[in-house]
Amino acid sequence: MSVNLTCKLSDRSLDRNQSSSQRQLAIAISANAAFDGNNAPLNLCLVLDHSGSMGGQPLDTVKRAARDLVDCMYPQDRISVVGFDHKAHVVVENQPVDRIESIKAKIQSLKASGGTCIDDGIKLGLQETSKGKDGTVSQIFVLTDGENEHGDNERCFQFSRLATEYNMTLHSLGFGDSWNQDVLERIADAGGGAMAYIASPEAAGEEFQKLLKRVQAIGLTNAHLILQLAPHVRLAELKPIAQVAPDTIELAYQTEGDAIIVRLGDLMTDVERVVLFNLYISPASYIAEYPTSSEIPILTVQVRYDIPSLAQINSLSSPAPVTAELVQDFVPQVNPQVQNHLLALAKYRQTQLAEQKLQQGDRAGAATMLQSAAKTALQMGDEKASTILQNNATRLQTGTTLSEADRKKTRIASKTVLQPPTNPSTDPSTNL
């Protein structure tokens, strides 16, 4: 098991006569498939809201989706289930998936009652997951349909961050329209996972299966990007790093000596993580030292990661150099793939601005930003997201209040590509 790593600059050419140039660097990372075709066993914990508001069809369909999910796991996998209302309790203790009917019967025993305390559910989920984490890929699915009325949202975020410190990944699923998208997005972002929207009971099974497929493709865990910038290169000051695929997330970074460290978490074998860096390059000092050089070093990249199937930690990929070309007569040559990644980030930030303006009561400003986001999505070839964003912009322009479902669809459309282009641009010559 090893890493696939591809680096592309937004434009590989630099004007020798410019004192400073701005470039974006897209780094795509995924795991190579295991030689035997098998990844490490999955250690999955379902943290399920069964408060009173889940009564009837919602809880029935969630239980059915959870039982179907167990059917799709392998005997060497591990499962645990935590239920919560205003307090949390263990429904299925962490165990191998080899007594399927017993596990499914315990899931079926969940009854709707009480209020909602998400943080207690996450805390107990972490405890159960920790019992089976050795040699496995540890994942937690947290499903809720409501506000954290009996809990503390800040504790949710603290527990989510704690999960990543113990090499666990936490995903959030919002059921119906009464949950808080800000809270569930922060839980997923802090926990290194994805946020899903279950708009209707009928969609529960599909969303569970989509998440299961994602986590079953994980080959490497606890991955970190390590960047060594050349002396004439620096990160932009404001929001310089963001993941743009498979979900859009603003990423923090740390420094160790002169290295920049960015945590990625899990690496999948079938889906790339793409991270975008905003760089400023000032080549004057390099040109003074190497006046005849046509190539200029930008940085080197390495990936540090764990291989759970082999019980190996802190494996390190070979250094990958990234260079640019110094040209006298500069003509822009924008990389189309990097341009599409920039559009994904622009769509996310335009939608964020729209939500901020809506909170401030500026409906016209919110509509304008949603229209911009819709155009950006259309440029990407994501017609489905464009339609959602434009419809909500039109609602605001006509004086209609956005429903909770509208707001949640907007948030999901901002973070993900709902409809990938049928013929994405590819240019193998731009690989560095």
URQUI-V800499 format. One record per pair of residues at least 6 apart in sequence whose C-alpha atoms are under 6 Angstrom apart, sorted by the first residue. I is the first residue (numbers start at 0). J is the second residue. Records with the same first field share a line. If there is no record, write none. Layout:
I: J, J
//
This chain:
0: 31, 33
1: 30, 31
2: 29, 30, 31
3: 28, 29, 30
4: 27, 28
5: 26, 27
6: 25, 26, 431
7: 24, 25, 430
8: 23, 24
9: 22, 23, 333, 334, 337
10: 332, 333, 334
11: 323
12: 323, 324, 325
13: 324, 325, 326
14: 326, 329
15: 325, 326, 327
18: 281
19: 280, 281
20: 279, 280
21: 278, 279
22: 278
23: 276, 277, 278
24: 275, 276
25: 274, 275
26: 273, 274
27: 271, 272, 273
28: 271, 272
29: 266, 267, 268, 271
30: 218, 266, 267, 268
31: 268
32: 268
38: 218
39: 135, 307, 308
40: 75, 76, 135
41: 76, 135, 136
42: 76, 77, 78, 135, 136, 137
43: 78, 137, 138, 139
44: 78, 79, 80, 139
45: 80, 139, 140
46: 80, 81, 82, 140, 141
47: 82, 142
48: 82, 83, 142, 143
49: 83, 84, 111
50: 84, 111, 112, 113, 114, 115
51: 111, 112, 113
54: 111
57: 200
60: 200
64: 204
66: 103
74: 96, 97
76: 95, 96
77: 94, 95, 96
78: 93, 94
79: 91, 92, 93
80: 90, 91
81: 88, 89, 90
82: 88
83: 120
84: 113, 114, 115, 116
85: 113, 114, 115, 116, 149
87: 119, 120
93: 127
115: 147, 148, 149
116: 147, 149, 150
117: 147
118: 154, 155
134: 307, 310
135: 307
137: 167
138: 167, 168
139: 169
140: 170, 171
141: 171, 172
142: 171, 172, 173
143: 173, 174
144: 173, 174, 175, 178
145: 177, 178
146: 178, 179
156: 186
159: 186, 189, 190
160: 189, 190
163: 190
166: 221
168: 190, 191, 192
169: 187, 190, 192
170: 187, 192, 193, 194
171: 183, 187, 194
172: 194, 195, 196
173: 196, 197
174: 197
175: 198, 199
176: 403, 404
187: 193, 194
197: 203
216: 267, 268
217: 266, 267
218: 267
219: 265, 266, 305, 306
220: 264, 265, 305
221: 264, 265, 304, 305
222: 263, 264, 303, 304
223: 261, 262, 263, 302, 303
224: 260, 261, 302
225: 259, 260, 300, 301, 302
226: 258, 259, 299, 300
227: 258, 298, 299
228: 298
229: 297, 298
231: 280, 281, 282
232: 279, 280
233: 278, 279
234: 278
235: 277, 278
239: 276, 277
240: 250, 275, 276
241: 248, 249, 250, 274, 275
242: 248, 273, 274
243: 273
244: 272, 273
246: 414, 415
247: 414
252: 260, 261
253: 259, 260
254: 260
293: 324, 325
294: 323, 324, 325
295: 322, 323
296: 322
297: 321, 322
298: 321
299: 319, 320, 321
300: 318, 319
301: 316, 318
302: 315, 316
303: 313, 314, 315
304: 313, 314
305: 311, 312, 313, 314
346: 372, 375
347: 413, 414
349: 368, 372
350: 369
353: 365, 368, 369
356: 365
357: 365
366: 392, 395
369: 388, 392
370: 389, 392
373: 385, 388, 389
376: 385
377: 385
380: 420
381: 418, 419
383: 418
384: 412, 417
//
